[in-house]
């Protein structure tokens, strides 16, 4: 899997604890998103280490008429309850920093690897909305930029952000209840993208 890194992605990995570049947008009176462009410096090293060491697998799911299909992406998980350290020491610092800023415990990290433009995830709201009231979902993207889109649940005009190279994107308020998000297939991409997603179980 080849990824041509960015100029700033080759720096020593570190994040901006001041969140100086944070841009918050209210989607409606109960929902907000926040983008912090380039929040993680040295994103290429993080991408390389995680893609080389994480135990990725391809999950299956049941579709209409009980057909079983492979999800078009690879996934891996880390959870506090497992009693093992985060896959990288940096991710512990990131997790605790995000927990403080967004007042969420963030006790799990999901890793979604989009290998090329054919990998994707359909429109959905995170399942955590069924067990956590108004969950905050924080996504740190490393690797090549890919669009992440949001739309009101059930359809409507969508918003799009091109995330990669250390961008942080956070969804809060009622976002998982009243909005859906997707990473669509694309015809052209400059390489794979790894989504590092912090959640509270």
Secondary structure, DSSP 8 states (H G I E B T S, - for coil): ------SGGGS--EE-TT-TTEEEEEEETTEEEEEETT-EETHHHHHHHHHHHS--B--EEE-GGG-EEE-SSEEEEEEGGGT---SSHHHHHHHHHHHHHHT----EEEEEEE-STT--EEEE--GGGGTSTT--EEEEEEES-EEEEEEETT---EEEEEE-TTEEEEEEETHHHHEEEEE---S--SS-EEEEEEE--
